[in-house]
Amino acid sequence: MSRQSKFLSLVLRHKPEEIGIKLDREGWVDIETLLRHLKKAGRAITRAELDTLVATSDKKRFTVSEDGRRIRAAQGHSVKIDLGLAPQVPPAELYHGTASASLDHIFAQGLIPGRRQQVHLSPDPETARLVGRRHGKPIVLRVETARMHEDGHLFYRADNGVWLTDNVPARYLGFGRLE
């Protein structure tokens, strides 16, 4: 991920105050305001550069509003926002990538959001493995999402395809298989 993309993720997901902006309750900020504040913070980019960054983001981290005037992070916020996503029926299984060193904790407490607002789940084992690799030796956990949904847990699908839920109790976890 480029330094610009990494910094934009920091600002739009965790620390908007880093450049003096405020996100609205759904995480949006006016693009012109963002560009102006990035410039004041010594991180100037043009609208064309921003558009390229959004279009080429490997994980589609950012969403531009339909009118092209606002931007937000697609998911992964630690600041309190409401993405306005409607609950959806998940696929039968989703996956979570983690480090092998975290397994004892996970199987004791389940998956919890930590500093983020929700737990992130991947649609396939390979994506989960790539996520887990960022944290150490990767392990892919399989999440029985159909059973969770039947038991009343809610799931949301972010604009970039990442599935979100409030937590995953350990009884719904197993080891994933790489396909």
N, C-alpha and C positions, 0 to 999 in steps of 0.2 A: 504494500500500500504506500502510495506517495506521501511525502511529508505534508503536503497540502491536504490530502484526503484525511490523513490521521488527525491533523489539527482541526479540520472541519468537523470530524466525528466527535472530538473532545468538546468543541463548542456547542454543537447541536444535540449531543446526548447527555453531557455531564456538567459542563461549566460555561454556560452562555455569558456569565459575568466576566469571564476571561477577556472578552473584548467589549464588554459593556452593553450587550444586547439582552432583551427579554423575549422569551418564547411565549406565545399565547398558550391557552390551556390545552390545546391539541398539539403543541410542539412546533407550530409554524412561526417563521419570521419572514418579514418582507425581504426579498432578495436585494433590493437597492440599499436597504438599511444594513443588511449583512455585509455587502461589499464595501460600504462606507466605513463601517466599524473595523473590518479586516484591514483596510488601508490605514486607518488611524493607529492600529495595533502593529503596524509594520509588516503585515502579511498580505499586502495588496494582490488581488487577482482580478481579472476582467470578467465580465459576464460570459464571454466566449470560453474562457478558461474554466469557469465554474460549470458551464454546460458540458464541456468535455469531461471534466472530473466526474460529474453525475453520470454521464453516459457510459464511462469506462470503469466505473467502480465495480470491482470483481464480485462483490456481494450485494450490489445494488443497495448500498447503505443509505442513499438519500432519495427523497421523493420531492418532485416539483409539482406544485398545484396545477390543476387543469388549465387555469388562466395564465400560468407561467410567471406569476408574480411572487409566490412564496415558496419556501423550501423548509424541509424538516428531515430529521433522521428517520429512517423507516422503522427502526426498533432499537432496543438496547439502552434506553434511557435510564439514568439513575436519578435525574430530576423528575419531579412529579408532573406528569402530563397524562392526558387521556387521548390516545390515538383515534378514538371514535370508531374502533373496529367492532363489527357485530360478531357475536359468537357464531362459530361454524362447527359442523360435524367434521372431526378430523379423520384422516385415513386410519385404518385398523392399527397400524404401528407407526411410530416416529422414532427418531434416534437422538441421542445426546452424546456429544463427544466430550471427554474429560481426560484427566491424567490418571494413570494407574495409582498414584499416591493418594488420590482423593476417594478411592473406593470404600474404605472402611467408614469414613464419614458419611458418604452418600447412602450406603446400605443401612446405616443407623438412622439417618434423618430424612432420607429421600432427597430429591432435588429441590433446592430452595433458591430464590432469586439472588441472594447475596446483596450486592450494592445496586443491582438493577431492579426494575419494578416487577419483572416476570421472568420465568424460566424460558429459555430458548431451546426449541427442538428443531432438528433438521429433517427434511423429507426423505433423506437417503443415508445409508451408512457411510458412504465415501465423504459426503459433506461433513458429517459428524466427526469422522476421523481427522479431517483437516482442521476442524475447530479444536479438537482435543490435542492436536499436535502443538498448538500454541501454549499449552500448559505443562508440557512434559511428555513422557511416553504415553501415546494416545490409546485410549480404550473407548470402544463404542458400546453404549448401553441402548438396549431396545426398550421402548416405552409402550406398554399396552394401552394405547390411547382409546381404542374402541371400548374397552372395559372401563377405563376412567370416565369416559363420556357417559356411558350407561349408568355409572355411579354418581353422576351429577356434576362432574368437573367441567368447566368451560374452557374452550379453546378458541383462539383467534389467529387469523393468518395475516401477517404483516404484508405490506406492499411488495417486499422483496422475497416472499415465499417462506420466510421463517415462521414457524408456529410458536405461539406464546400461550402459556398457562401460568396460573399463580404459583403452583408447586406440584411436585410429583411424589406422592408417598412411595416409600421403598417397595411396597407390595406390588407395584405396577412395573417394576424394573427387572430386566434380565440382560444377558449379554447379547449384543448385536452380532450380526454376521456380515462380513463384507461380501458384497455381491460382485 
